C-alpha cells in the first residue's frame, strides 16, 4: 500500500525520496471492516487516510434516520472530513467502509510537520484541494441542473464498475432519487 501511495502522489507532483520516506513514517496501516466508520458525525477529526484497498462513502443522516450519500471513495483516494479537521471542529459527515478496507492512516498534526519540510507537499495539497473543489462544484451543478438520467450517466462515467460493488439503494441515495426511479433508469439504459 505504501508503494501505491507514493506512486499516486508522484503522478501528481515530484517528491524527493527522502520526503516520501518522511510521509511513510507517519503512516499507519489500518484495516476497517465493512459497515464500520472511519469517522462519525460529531467527532473532531484528527487523521486522514489513503485508501489502498476497499471502498468508502461519505454520508449524512438526518433527524429521522434517513441516509444521504454524498460521495464514494474507492481505492487510491484520500478520506477525511477536511474542513472539520483543519478547523478542529466536530465533523458533520460520516465516513463508512462499504467493503473490508485497508487504509494508510496519518495523523494531521504529524502531516503538518512533514508538510513544512518541503515545498512539494504544498504543491501536492493544492492539487488535491483543486481537484476536490472541482469535483464538488460539478456535483452541485449536476444535482441542481441535470435530470436523473443525466446524473446516472455521470455517475457511471465518474465511477466505472462501482455499480457492481454497491447496492442500488446507495446509488439512488447518491443520485438523489428513489430506488424505484433508479430501477427504471437502469432498465432504460440496458436497452
Secondary structure by P-SEA (a helix, b strand, c coil): caaaaaaaaaacccccaaaaaaaaaabbbbbbcccccccccccccccccccccbbbbbbcccccbbbbbcccccccccccaaaaaaacccccbbbbbccccccccccaaaaaaaaaacaaaaaaaaaaaaaaaaaaaaaaaaaccccaaaaaaaaaaacccccccccaaaaaaaacccaaaaaaaaaaaac
